[in-house]
Amino acid sequence: MKNHERVANLALAGLTVAPLVVKVDPNLNVILTACLTVYVGCYRSVKATPPSETMSNEHAMRFPLVGSAMLLSLFLLFKFVSKDLVNAVLTCYFFVLGIVALSYVLPSDFCQSTLTLTKESLEVEFTRSQIIAGIPGTFFCAWYASQKHWLANNVLGLAFCVQGIEMLSLGSFKTGAILLCGLFVYDIFWVFFTPVMVSVAKSFDAPIKLLFPTADSARPFSMLGLGDIVIPGIFVALALRFDVSRGKKSQYFNSAFLGYAVGVVLTIIVMNWFQAAQPALLYIVPAVIGFLAVHCIWNGDVKQLLAFDESKTATSEDDDATSSKKVE
């Protein structure tokens, strides 16, 4: 792990627990936490094993529609079924997910030998370090399930974010642009034109959002949805892997990451100006795509960026590895 990555990890950990001991401005906390989480997730994605499948253009087009159906279903579920019952089921579900996420995200530079469990067509592979990390993860998730403390919520939420950015791959910038533009419209519609998004966010008692303590008793927490971190984050991570594939030093990653930071800052400014919930992707998506596009056009790398496809790169690497084994 490089020094800047280690510093980012320590800064994120410190910022997460800081509100317990000192007064932290919630707006600054939102901005720094979101940016550090994206930064950490992006650099972990470079070292992660490339996924066997990447998102296609068709999947990206369908994603906002599937997300809308799920959001509306949750809204109706909370409206016609006991909120306590729904949240109890969701707590059990996220208890298991939290253990898995923490076992992958916690430091694991020891006991890297792999264990594989096979049952019929199902094969699960994990390292001994992940098993060891899962032990404190289990106790931590038990604390979350029993207390629902904001700190436990945030730690699990950050673990989901980092793992999501690390493991999800858009494949190409074309697919990424389709996904971000679709969710740009999705976010605006469900926040500005219906009460659904805000209602579900307030009713959904699970780590799908980060909570930042405030001094306002009427509004004890500021909230940021995990999707506002993960969705732009996987696009920024793609820019970093594009730089790595060309042997360049974080060239387009810097512009995409700066765009993300600007988008989050704009969200906070507008939210405080109007004192109302804002669709964060309304500001983040144009900033991320815009900053990257301007930088790319300025350098004359538009063709190379649009031609970049991780699925083809992964396939060619697998073919090369297979060929080398045959030669041996």
Disulfide bonds with the S-S distance in Angstrom:
none
